[in-house]
């Protein structure tokens, strides 16, 4: 995509972004725009909802129907938008803390309900905006402002969490694998039901600096060298997969979702009310 193709989807008067040099959030944002353009969606038919965090600033730059909401509550607001306007394509742009810490309950229940939402989870393994604290997705042993001796906690695996909770499309790619990221976001947008794209992105300012990979290009190189396609990962043992990022499409199934069931209930009630 050239500059003019990208800029038609942006509020350029809100530029420059607040993102640090080397941050991967712009890559995820551009991949999302490219996926939307490939599908020829009308901008007025899209709603993008975010919570609080570095990634959640994306809604301020996108020229769609957008909502910048409360910390951890993006999926709750997005659920309301989808039920009120089921004709809209509703996208949630969220971060690892916003989605899996304070917003974790909303995330798992949206998966359980198979809400017709596309969740693009900007996964930079850290709380970037609030000072570099470790998040539920920070790898075990990694350093942060709140784990100066290495994180003691085992992180969530977004793919396994989404799968166990009931999402029906799940994929993961890194910002190094840009074309894959576009492909997976595009498929997530086309999918009816809860779709989750774990977009692994870089934060050189906090995660990288504390873990001795303090540049954007350096972190992209790390993603290149440490990512494993799902097909190959299936042939590797747990020791070989230690510290690796498994990328690919993990699940794509069809099952009735909450929006569909809610519409059926509305029709039943209309029949009952008319009969009375």
PESUL-V827031 format. One record per helix or strand of 2 or more residues. SS is the DSSP state (helix for helix, strand for strand). FROM is the first residue (numbers start at 1). TO is the last residue. If there is no record, write none. Layout:
SS:FROM:TO
SS:FROM:TO
This chain:
helix:3:7
helix:12:14
helix:25:38
helix:43:45
strand:46:50
helix:55:61
strand:65:68
helix:74:84
strand:89:95
helix:96:100
helix:104:113
strand:118:123
strand:126:127
strand:133:134
helix:158:165
strand:169:174
helix:178:190
strand:195:200
helix:204:210
helix:216:226
strand:227:229
helix:230:233
helix:238:241
strand:245:252
helix:258:275
